[in-house]
């Protein structure tokens, strides 16, 4: 699996603390550095295999089709992709134009992930998103028209001022657009973001927890009714349309991450990352000093628990050492008794009630 971080956004959304720059002047030199990083890590890229490639950000569609072609041409010259590789590009609705999609035809992109977030224009404006509900709908129509039907849309709930009715409408509308994949995240109040500062000043209010839970329940029920599998806490897909790339992260598949801030994992004990520093990345011609972390057995246990309990399959107790298995079972027992977890054979997973309080359950399972 290969991940490429594209650290550019046209402007910054109020709630976001992801790493990205709003300086388009740096795009060309960034791409040149990225190609150099690919050359310098070609062996690692081959070992990680390009059965899935994911361009995330930031806003990868901001680079424009020509730069994206340059990136893919270079990657494909170094690493053979498999014929059924899943190649995902994150897009923002305002970048999806007929010209852009025409230019994308010469790339291997076959899956689009697009952040819609809400269909309420007032909320979109408040969050400083760059699109309207109508533009999101038109972007989906353009993507369908261009043959990009393997489409995942993102929504957000628990937004300040968002009502249950608004949310019901958003979920129903997106599910009626014929998409095979939906991701929905509750708003995270990240310290230091403009939205967090507004919260501290009393200019916005957090959504009540009960309302967020209601929204989540409505989401789960609606996605199920639409025939989707709830395969991860925040992800829903029609049968056979799960994100292979993200599923790989949850199954500890090795991956190589390129670009500033991107993480890599050898599938065993070594996790590494490029610093989240675009200027430093460019200065080091795509080969900055990487942060390297060796995972010990306890860290591996905790990672395993955190990732696998997010999924519908759950935690395979047989994959743990005897010591960690005993510990996991003893910590899970009160949650099993309370109906928040269920054990079937060697598999331990969260029930729907458990998913609502997943952070608490997972924190109990930590060492
Ligand atoms: S477009 Fe995405 S990455 Fe960029 S600021 Fe908005 S939420 Fe963050």
Boltz pocket constraint, residues with backbone or C-beta under 6 A from the ligand:
constraints:
  - pocket:
      binder: B
      contacts: [[A, 8], [A, 9], [A, 11], [A, 12], [A, 13], [A, 16], [A, 17], [A, 18], [A, 20], [A, 57], [A, 58], [A, 59], [A, 92], [A, 115]]
      max_distance: 6.0
